[in-house]
Amino acid sequence: MKSRALRRIGLVAGFATTSAIVLAGCAGGGSTPAPTSGSDGDFEGVELTLATFNDFGYTPELLAEFEEETGIKVVHNKAATSNDARANFFQKLGKSGLADVEAVEVDWFTEMMQYSDLVAPVPDDLKGRWLDWKEAAATDADGNLVAYGTDVGPQAICYRSDLFGAAGLPTDREEVAGLFTTWDDFFEVGADYVEKTGKPFIDSANSALQGLVNQLEIAYEEPDGTIVATENDDIRAAYDTVVDKAIPISAYAGQWSDDWYAAMANGDFAAMLCPPWMHGIISGEAPDITGWDVADVFPEGGGNWGGSYLVVPANGENVAAAQKLADWLTAPETQAKAFVNAGTFPSQIEAQESAELTGFTNPYFNDAPTGEIGINRANAVKVATYKGEKYFQFHDALQNAVTRVFDGLEDKETSWDTWVNEVGAF
């Protein structure tokens, strides 16, 4: 469970230019080749640090298994948000102060790949463990696999069956799935719910923005590096939809604030756009809420939100032991356990086919077959949004634009123009 003191809103403006930070730290030449996984080494008494964010399913009990098997102790540090983890990562990459194993979120992973020579390669014998596209994204221009895939984020709809029933909506999973086949349906149901109850339907307007953008093939940059952010009609349409239709039915603009966590614990909203990794956050933050369920549906078919990697900084003091930890944490059997712990849907082929996944039901979510739902939702994902080197900055700034409208600081057009100006300054 994350400390309340660490829960801060991650959407803070004005990160320093990443390339300048990192290049300042690695000036003077590339890194030397890193040791391999060291599977036969004696690591008894070694202590490693592991840095993640949110909830990867790496419980103390799970890490204790690793220590028992290897003799390596793991100190696990969690950042409050992916944004916080990103800021720390790029400030220290190539210098000192990073953990032995660092988690990198998919929205800033391409940004990290610019500095792939600063992380230790994945041993060749592990190649082929992951989904093709997950592994390809982590392979640099020299053919080195440089990151260990953890999870992917095929989205479904999490909903409060008790609140749905009180508002006259269906509560059965299949019937609820029938409500949300299109975005128009989703926002119409949400508007009706707000009108009937006077309460918000979904948690966050920017989660809707995330869902819409993750269904685009091209968002802010072309694969050749051409920036199309402000000229992309699909991005403008997503922004308009969120401001016009998502803001009126949302409890908050963004996620991860203290108020957002408190609203979840208090049961103040009825539905969420819900990748599997969100399951552990919901159940952890709202243990006394009994009405949550999961519908096997996502508007317009499918979408992937999130998913991460583990990397081993090449200048760490215990690279071989760190590679062993990253290997162990992303092994199919471990990822199946992480899924049970937190709903993090594995990116490993064997794990997706395991009985632990295919037969899993989640008691917190009314015994929903969340393993099967995750598989179905993963198969429904037809587009992998291209996320270039500046994706994180552009998307974070667009979320801030939505937040300004939500908070009444700027109207829709003014906030869009502010974003356009910010894009030009990145």
C-alpha positions as CSV (number, residue, x, y, z in Angstrom):
1,M,0.0,0.0,0.0
2,K,1.4,3.4,-0.9
3,S,1.9,5.9,1.8
4,R,-0.6,8.8,1.8
5,A,2.3,11.1,2.2
6,L,3.7,10.0,-1.2
7,R,0.5,10.5,-3.1
8,R,0.9,13.7,-5.1
9,I,-0.7,14.8,-8.3
10,G,1.7,13.7,-11.0
11,L,0.6,16.1,-13.6
12,V,3.0,18.9,-12.8
13,A,4.1,21.2,-15.6
14,G,7.6,22.1,-16.5
15,F,9.8,19.1,-16.5
16,A,13.3,20.0,-17.5
17,T,14.3,19.0,-21.0
18,T,15.1,15.3,-20.7
19,S,17.8,15.1,-23.3
20,A,19.8,17.9,-21.7
21,I,19.6,16.2,-18.3
22,V,20.7,12.8,-19.6
23,L,23.3,14.0,-21.9
24,A,24.9,16.1,-19.2
25,G,25.1,12.9,-17.1
26,C,26.6,10.7,-19.8
27,A,29.0,13.0,-21.6
28,G,32.4,11.5,-22.2
29,G,31.6,8.3,-24.0
30,G,29.3,5.3,-24.1
31,S,29.0,2.6,-21.5
32,T,31.1,-0.6,-21.4
33,P,29.4,-3.9,-22.2
34,A,27.5,-5.1,-19.2
35,P,27.8,-8.5,-17.6
36,T,25.3,-11.2,-18.5
37,S,22.6,-12.5,-16.2
38,G,25.1,-14.3,-14.0
39,S,22.7,-17.1,-13.4
40,D,25.5,-19.3,-12.0
41,G,26.9,-16.6,-9.8
42,D,27.0,-16.6,-6.0
43,F,24.9,-13.6,-4.9
44,E,24.4,-14.6,-1.3
45,G,24.2,-11.4,0.8
46,V,23.8,-9.0,-2.1
47,E,21.2,-6.3,-1.6
48,L,19.4,-4.8,-4.6
49,T,17.0,-1.8,-5.0
50,L,14.0,-2.1,-7.2
51,A,12.1,1.1,-8.2
52,T,8.5,0.9,-9.5
53,F,5.3,3.0,-9.4
54,N,1.7,2.3,-8.8
55,D,1.3,-1.5,-8.2
56,F,3.2,-4.0,-10.2
57,G,2.1,-6.9,-8.0
58,Y,5.5,-7.3,-6.5
59,T,4.4,-8.0,-3.0
60,P,6.8,-8.5,0.0
61,E,5.8,-12.2,-0.1
62,L,6.7,-12.4,-3.8
63,L,10.1,-10.7,-3.3
64,A,10.7,-13.0,-0.3
65,E,10.5,-15.9,-2.7
66,F,13.3,-14.4,-4.8
67,E,15.4,-13.8,-1.7
68,E,14.9,-17.4,-0.6
69,E,15.9,-18.8,-4.0
70,T,18.9,-16.6,-4.6
71,G,20.1,-15.1,-1.3
72,I,19.6,-11.6,-2.7
73,K,17.7,-9.1,-0.6
74,V,15.5,-6.7,-2.5
75,V,14.5,-3.2,-1.2
76,H,11.4,-2.1,-3.1
77,N,10.7,1.6,-3.5
78,K,7.5,2.8,-5.1
79,A,7.0,6.2,-6.7
80,A,3.6,7.7,-6.3
81,T,3.1,8.0,-10.0
82,S,4.6,7.2,-13.4
83,N,5.3,11.0,-13.8
84,D,7.4,11.0,-10.6
85,A,9.3,7.9,-11.7
86,R,10.0,9.5,-15.1
87,A,11.4,12.7,-13.6
88,N,13.7,10.7,-11.3
89,F,14.8,8.3,-14.0
90,F,15.9,10.9,-16.5
91,Q,17.5,13.1,-13.9
92,K,19.8,10.3,-12.8
93,L,20.3,8.0,-15.8
94,G,24.0,7.8,-16.7
95,K,25.0,9.4,-13.4
96,S,24.2,7.9,-10.0
97,G,21.3,7.4,-7.7
98,L,19.1,5.0,-9.8
99,A,17.9,1.7,-8.4
100,D,19.6,-1.5,-9.5
101,V,16.4,-2.3,-11.4
102,E,14.1,0.5,-12.7
103,A,10.6,0.4,-14.0
104,V,9.9,2.4,-17.2
105,E,6.3,3.1,-18.3
106,V,5.3,2.6,-22.0
107,D,4.4,6.3,-22.5
108,W,8.0,7.3,-21.9
109,F,9.7,4.2,-23.0
110,T,10.6,5.4,-26.5
111,E,12.1,8.4,-24.8
112,M,14.3,6.1,-22.8
113,M,15.3,4.1,-25.8
114,Q,17.3,7.1,-27.0
115,Y,19.8,6.2,-24.2
116,S,19.7,2.4,-24.6
117,D,23.5,2.3,-24.3
118,L,23.1,3.3,-20.7
119,V,21.2,0.2,-19.7
120,A,22.5,-3.4,-19.6
121,P,21.3,-5.6,-22.5
122,V,19.0,-8.5,-21.7
123,P,20.8,-11.9,-22.0
124,D,20.2,-13.5,-25.4
125,D,18.7,-16.7,-23.9
126,L,15.7,-14.7,-22.7
127,K,14.7,-13.4,-26.2
128,G,11.4,-14.8,-27.4
129,R,9.8,-14.8,-23.9
130,W,7.5,-11.8,-24.7
131,L,4.9,-10.9,-27.3
132,D,6.6,-9.9,-30.5
133,W,5.6,-6.3,-30.5
134,K,6.6,-5.9,-26.8
135,E,10.0,-7.3,-27.5
136,A,10.5,-5.4,-30.8
137,A,9.8,-2.0,-29.0
138,A,12.7,-2.8,-26.6
139,T,15.2,-3.7,-29.3
140,D,17.7,-1.0,-30.2
141,A,19.2,-0.1,-33.6
142,D,22.1,-2.5,-32.9
143,G,19.8,-5.4,-32.3
144,N,20.2,-5.4,-28.5
145,L,17.1,-6.2,-26.4
146,V,17.5,-3.8,-23.5
147,A,14.4,-4.1,-21.4
148,Y,12.4,-6.8,-19.7
149,G,8.7,-6.6,-20.5
150,T,6.3,-6.7,-17.5
151,D,2.7,-6.1,-18.3
152,V,0.3,-4.8,-21.0
153,G,-2.9,-2.9,-20.4
154,P,-5.9,-4.2,-22.4
155,Q,-8.8,-2.1,-21.2
156,A,-12.3,-3.2,-20.1
157,I,-14.9,-1.3,-18.1
158,C,-15.0,-1.6,-14.3
159,Y,-18.3,-0.7,-12.8
160,R,-20.2,-0.5,-9.5
161,S,-23.1,-3.0,-9.9
162,D,-24.8,-1.6,-6.8
163,L,-24.7,2.0,-8.1
164,F,-25.8,0.8,-11.5
165,G,-28.7,-1.0,-10.0
166,A,-29.8,2.0,-7.9
167,A,-29.8,4.1,-11.1
168,G,-31.9,1.6,-13.0
169,L,-29.1,0.3,-15.1
170,P,-28.3,-3.3,-15.8
171,T,-26.0,-5.0,-13.4
172,D,-25.3,-8.3,-15.2
173,R,-21.8,-8.3,-16.9
174,E,-23.1,-9.3,-20.3
175,E,-25.9,-6.7,-20.2
176,V,-23.5,-4.0,-19.0
177,A,-21.1,-4.9,-21.9
178,G,-24.0,-4.3,-24.3
179,L,-24.3,-0.7,-23.0
180,F,-20.8,0.4,-24.0
181,T,-20.0,-0.8,-27.5
182,T,-19.4,2.7,-28.8
183,W,-18.1,5.9,-27.3
184,D,-21.4,7.6,-28.1
185,D,-23.2,4.9,-26.0
186,F,-20.7,5.3,-23.2
187,F,-21.1,9.0,-22.9
188,E,-24.9,8.8,-23.3
189,V,-25.2,6.3,-20.5
190,G,-22.9,8.5,-18.3
191,A,-25.0,11.6,-19.0
192,D,-28.2,9.7,-18.1
193,Y,-26.6,8.5,-14.9
194,V,-25.5,12.0,-13.8
195,E,-29.0,13.4,-14.6
196,K,-30.7,10.7,-12.5
197,T,-28.3,10.6,-9.5
198,G,-26.6,14.0,-9.5
199,K,-23.3,12.2,-9.0
200,P,-20.4,11.6,-11.3
201,F,-20.4,8.6,-13.5
202,I,-16.7,8.1,-14.1
203,D,-13.6,9.0,-12.1
204,S,-11.6,11.1,-14.6
205,A,-12.0,13.0,-17.8
206,N,-8.4,12.4,-18.7
207,S,-8.9,8.7,-18.4
208,A,-11.3,9.1,-21.3
209,L,-8.7,11.1,-23.2
210,Q,-6.3,8.2,-22.6
211,G,-8.8,5.7,-23.9
212,L,-9.5,7.7,-27.1
213,V,-5.9,8.5,-27.9
214,N,-4.8,4.9,-27.4
215,Q,-7.1,3.9,-30.2
216,L,-5.3,6.1,-32.7
217,E,-2.5,4.7,-34.9
218,I,-0.8,8.1,-34.9
219,A,-1.2,10.6,-32.1
220,Y,1.5,13.3,-31.8
221,E,4.4,12.1,-33.9
222,E,4.9,10.1,-37.1
223,P,7.4,7.2,-37.0
224,D,9.9,9.3,-39.0
225,G,9.9,11.9,-36.2
226,T,7.6,14.4,-37.9
227,I,5.5,16.2,-35.2
228,V,1.8,16.3,-36.2
229,A,0.3,16.9,-32.8
230,T,-1.5,20.2,-33.4
231,E,-2.4,19.3,-37.0
232,N,-3.9,15.8,-36.2
233,D,-7.6,16.0,-36.6
234,D,-8.0,12.9,-34.6
235,I,-6.3,14.5,-31.6
236,R,-8.5,17.6,-31.9
237,A,-11.6,15.4,-32.1
238,A,-10.5,13.5,-29.0
239,Y,-10.0,16.7,-27.1
240,D,-13.4,18.1,-28.1
241,T,-15.1,14.8,-27.1
242,V,-13.5,14.8,-23.7
243,V,-14.2,18.5,-23.0
244,D,-17.8,18.3,-24.3
245,K,-18.8,14.8,-23.1
246,A,-16.4,13.4,-20.5
247,I,-15.9,16.5,-18.3
248,P,-19.6,16.7,-17.5
249,I,-19.8,13.1,-16.2
250,S,-16.4,13.0,-14.4
251,A,-15.6,13.4,-10.7
252,Y,-12.1,14.8,-11.4
253,A,-10.0,15.9,-14.3
254,G,-7.1,13.5,-13.6
255,Q,-6.1,10.6,-11.5
256,W,-3.7,9.8,-8.7
257,S,-4.5,12.8,-6.4
258,D,-5.4,12.4,-2.8
259,D,-8.9,13.4,-3.6
260,W,-9.2,10.8,-6.3
261,Y,-8.0,8.1,-4.0
262,A,-10.4,9.2,-1.3
263,A,-13.3,9.3,-3.8
264,M,-12.5,5.7,-4.8
265,A,-12.4,4.6,-1.2
266,N,-15.7,6.4,-0.5
267,G,-17.4,4.9,-3.6
268,D,-18.2,8.3,-5.2
269,F,-18.3,7.3,-8.8
270,A,-19.8,4.4,-10.7
271,A,-17.4,3.3,-13.5
272,M,-13.8,3.5,-14.7
273,L,-12.0,2.7,-17.9
274,C,-10.0,-0.2,-16.5
275,P,-6.9,-1.9,-17.7
276,P,-6.0,-5.0,-15.6
277,W,-3.3,-3.2,-13.6
278,M,-6.1,-0.9,-12.2
279,H,-7.7,-3.8,-10.5
280,G,-5.1,-4.0,-7.7
281,I,-5.3,-0.2,-7.2
282,I,-9.1,-0.3,-6.8
283,S,-9.2,-3.2,-4.5
284,G,-6.3,-1.8,-2.5
285,E,-7.8,1.6,-2.1
286,A,-11.4,0.6,-1.6
287,P,-11.3,-2.6,0.4
288,D,-14.7,-2.0,2.0
289,I,-16.6,-1.3,-1.3
290,T,-18.4,-4.5,-2.3
291,G,-20.0,-3.5,-5.6
292,W,-17.2,-3.5,-8.1
293,D,-17.4,-5.8,-11.2
294,V,-15.8,-5.9,-14.6
295,A,-17.5,-6.0,-18.0
296,D,-15.8,-7.6,-21.0
297,V,-16.1,-4.6,-23.3
298,F,-14.4,-1.4,-24.3
299,P,-15.9,1.3,-26.6
300,E,-15.2,0.8,-30.3
301,G,-13.5,-2.6,-29.6
302,G,-10.3,-2.4,-27.7
303,G,-7.4,-0.3,-26.5
304,N,-4.2,-0.7,-24.6
305,W,-3.5,1.6,-21.7
306,G,-0.1,1.3,-20.0
307,G,2.2,-1.6,-19.6
308,S,5.8,-1.3,-18.5
309,Y,9.3,-2.6,-18.7
310,L,12.2,-3.2,-16.2
311,V,15.7,-2.0,-17.1
312,V,19.0,-2.4,-15.4
313,P,21.2,0.7,-15.4
314,A,24.6,-0.3,-16.9
315,N,26.6,1.6,-14.3
316,G,25.0,-0.1,-11.3
317,E,27.2,-1.7,-8.7
318,N,25.4,-5.1,-9.0
319,V,24.5,-5.4,-12.7
320,A,24.6,-9.2,-12.9
321,A,22.5,-9.7,-9.8
322,A,20.1,-7.0,-11.0
323,Q,19.7,-8.8,-14.3
324,K,18.9,-12.0,-12.4
325,L,16.1,-10.1,-10.5
326,A,14.7,-8.5,-13.7
327,D,14.8,-12.0,-15.3
328,W,13.0,-13.5,-12.3
329,L,10.3,-10.8,-12.1
330,T,9.4,-11.2,-15.7
331,A,9.5,-15.0,-15.9
332,P,6.1,-16.3,-17.0
333,E,5.4,-18.0,-13.6
334,T,6.3,-14.9,-11.7
335,Q,4.2,-12.7,-13.9
336,A,1.2,-15.1,-13.4
337,K,1.6,-14.5,-9.7
338,A,1.9,-10.7,-10.2
339,F,-1.4,-10.8,-12.1
340,V,-3.1,-12.6,-9.2
341,N,-1.7,-10.0,-6.8
342,A,-2.5,-6.8,-8.7
343,G,-4.1,-7.6,-12.1
344,T,-1.0,-6.8,-14.1
345,F,-1.7,-8.6,-17.3
346,P,1.4,-10.5,-18.5
347,S,3.3,-9.6,-21.7
348,Q,4.8,-13.1,-21.6
349,I,3.4,-15.7,-24.0
350,E,3.6,-18.6,-21.6
351,A,2.0,-16.7,-18.8
352,Q,-1.0,-15.7,-21.0
353,E,-1.6,-19.4,-21.7
354,S,-1.3,-20.6,-18.1
355,A,-4.1,-22.0,-16.1
356,E,-3.4,-19.4,-13.4
357,L,-4.5,-16.8,-15.9
358,T,-7.1,-18.5,-18.0
359,G,-9.0,-19.8,-15.0
360,F,-8.6,-16.9,-12.7
361,T,-11.5,-15.2,-11.1
362,N,-11.2,-12.1,-8.9
363,P,-13.3,-12.3,-5.7
364,Y,-13.1,-8.6,-5.1
365,F,-14.8,-7.9,-8.5
366,N,-17.7,-10.2,-7.8
367,D,-15.7,-13.3,-9.0
368,A,-15.4,-11.8,-12.4
369,P,-13.3,-14.0,-14.7
370,T,-10.7,-11.2,-15.1
371,G,-8.1,-13.6,-16.6
372,E,-10.4,-14.5,-19.5
373,I,-11.6,-10.9,-19.8
374,G,-8.0,-9.7,-20.1
375,I,-7.3,-12.2,-22.8
376,N,-10.4,-11.2,-24.7
377,R,-9.6,-7.5,-24.4
378,A,-6.0,-8.1,-25.5
379,N,-7.3,-9.8,-28.6
380,A,-9.6,-6.9,-29.3
381,V,-6.7,-4.4,-29.5
382,K,-6.2,-3.7,-33.2
383,V,-4.0,-0.6,-33.1
384,A,-0.7,0.0,-31.3
385,T,-0.5,3.7,-31.0
386,Y,2.9,5.1,-32.1
387,K,4.5,6.8,-29.1
388,G,7.5,8.8,-30.1
389,E,10.2,10.4,-28.1
390,K,8.0,13.4,-27.1
391,Y,4.8,11.5,-26.6
392,F,4.8,11.9,-22.9
393,Q,5.4,15.6,-23.0
394,F,2.7,16.2,-25.6
395,H,0.2,14.0,-24.0
396,D,0.8,15.3,-20.5
397,A,0.4,18.9,-21.7
398,L,-2.9,17.9,-23.4
399,Q,-4.1,16.4,-20.2
400,N,-3.3,19.7,-18.5
401,A,-5.4,21.4,-21.1
402,V,-8.4,19.3,-20.2
403,T,-7.7,20.0,-16.5
404,R,-7.7,23.8,-17.1
405,V,-11.1,23.5,-18.7
406,F,-12.4,21.2,-15.9
407,D,-11.1,23.6,-13.2
408,G,-12.7,26.7,-15.0
409,L,-9.3,28.3,-15.6
410,E,-9.7,28.5,-19.4
411,D,-12.4,27.8,-21.9
412,K,-12.1,25.1,-24.4
413,E,-10.6,27.1,-27.3
414,T,-8.2,29.1,-25.1
415,S,-6.9,26.0,-23.4
416,W,-6.4,24.3,-26.8
417,D,-4.5,27.3,-28.0
418,T,-2.3,27.2,-24.8
419,W,-1.5,23.6,-25.6
420,V,-0.6,24.4,-29.2
421,N,1.8,27.0,-28.0
422,E,3.3,24.6,-25.5
423,V,3.8,21.9,-28.2
424,G,5.8,24.5,-30.2
425,A,8.0,25.1,-27.3
426,F,9.0,21.5,-26.6
